[in-house]
C-alpha cells in the first residue's frame, strides 16, 4: 500500500491545528508530500503553486468555508479533476449531498482513523485510474 502513496502530493485544509498535524503525520509516514492550509483563502493561495494530487477540505472554517473552497477549486479548469474529500465532524445526509453539489468526490467524518484516511485516498486513486483508461 505504501508504494501507492509514495510521492503523492496531498493538501489538508482545516482550521484545526490538531487535525492538520494528525493528517500530516499519518500521510508523511506513508511517503506522501503534504501541504497544509488553515482556511479556504490560505488553500487557494497555495494550490496553484503546489498542484496537489488530492485535497482534503474541512467544511466548517472561518472566512471561506469548505463548500465555497471546493466550488472554487473545481471551477478552475486546471484542478477540475483533482479529487476533493470533504472533512466534517457531522455525518449528515444533507452535508454529504451539499458536498457532492459543489463537486467533492468523497466525504470523511472526523475524527478519522489512519485506515479511513488512507482508504479515502486509495478509493479516489483507484477510481481515477479506472476512469483514465
C-alpha positions in Angstrom: 0.0 0.0 0.0 2.9 2.3 0.7 4.0 2.5 -2.9 0.7 3.9 -3.9 1.2 6.9 -1.5 5.0 7.4 -2.2 5.5 11.0 -3.5 1.7 11.7 -3.6 1.0 15.4 -3.2 -1.7 15.8 -0.6 -3.2 19.1 0.7 -5.0 19.2 4.0 -7.1 22.3 4.7 -8.5 22.6 8.2 -8.7 25.4 10.8 -7.9 22.8 13.5 -4.2 22.6 14.1 -4.7 19.1 15.6 -6.4 17.7 12.5 -3.8 19.2 10.2 -1.0 17.8 12.3 -2.6 14.4 12.6 -3.3 14.0 8.9 0.1 15.4 8.0 1.9 12.9 10.3 -0.1 9.9 9.1 0.4 10.8 5.4 4.1 11.6 5.7 4.7 8.2 7.3 3.2 6.7 4.1 5.6 8.7 1.9 3.2 11.5 0.9 4.3 15.0 0.3 1.9 17.1 2.4 1.0 20.8 2.3 -1.4 22.3 4.8 -3.8 25.3 4.8 -5.5 26.9 7.7 -8.6 28.0 5.7 -10.0 28.4 2.2 -8.1 31.5 1.3 -4.9 30.0 2.5 -5.6 26.9 0.4 -6.5 28.8 -2.7 -3.2 30.8 -2.5 -1.2 27.6 -2.3 -3.0 25.2 -4.7 -1.8 26.8 -7.9 1.9 26.5 -6.9 1.7 23.2 -5.1 -0.6 21.3 -7.6 -1.8 18.6 -5.2 -2.9 15.2 -6.4 -5.7 15.1 -3.8 -7.2 17.7 -1.4 -8.9 17.3 2.0 -11.0 20.3 2.9 -12.8 20.9 6.2 -16.4 22.1 5.8 -16.6 24.4 8.8 -13.9 27.1 8.5 -13.8 30.8 9.1 -13.8 33.3 6.1 -14.2 30.8 3.3 -15.9 27.5 4.2 -15.2 24.1 2.7 -18.1 24.2 0.3 -17.1 27.5 -1.1 -13.4 26.5 -1.4 -14.4 23.2 -3.1 -16.6 25.0 -5.6 -13.8 27.5 -6.4 -11.2 24.8 -6.9 -13.5 22.7 -9.1 -14.4 25.7 -11.2 -10.7 26.1 -12.2 -10.1 24.1 -15.3 -6.6 23.1 -14.1 -8.0 21.5 -10.9 -11.4 20.3 -12.1 -10.3 16.6 -12.0 -8.3 16.9 -8.7 -10.1 14.7 -6.1 -11.5 16.6 -3.1 -12.5 14.9 0.0 -14.6 16.9 2.4 -13.9 16.6 6.2 -16.6 17.2 8.8 -17.5 16.3 12.3 -21.1 16.0 11.1 -22.2 12.8 9.4 -25.4 14.1 8.0 -27.0 13.3 4.6 -27.5 17.0 3.9 -23.8 17.7 4.4 -22.8 14.9 2.1 -25.3 15.9 -0.5 -24.2 19.6 -0.4 -20.6 18.4 -0.8 -21.5 16.5 -3.9 -23.3 19.5 -5.4 -20.2 21.7 -5.1 -18.0 18.9 -6.6 -16.5 17.0 -3.8 -15.5 13.4 -4.6 -15.8 11.9 -1.1 -16.7 12.7 2.5 -14.7 11.7 5.6 -16.1 12.1 9.1 -13.8 13.5 11.9 -12.2 12.1 13.9 -10.9 9.7 11.3 -8.5 6.8 11.7 -5.3 6.2 9.8 -7.0 3.4 7.8 -10.1 5.6 7.0 -7.7 8.4 5.7 -5.7 6.0 3.6 -8.7 4.2 2.3 -10.3 7.5 1.2 -7.2 8.3 -0.8 -6.9 4.7 -2.3 -10.6 4.9 -3.4 -10.0 8.1 -5.2 -6.8 7.0 -6.9 -8.3 3.6 -7.9 -11.3 5.4 -9.3 -9.2 7.9 -11.3 -7.1 5.1 -12.7 -10.2 3.3 -13.9 -11.8 6.4 -15.5 -8.5 7.4 -17.1 -8.3 4.2 -19.1 
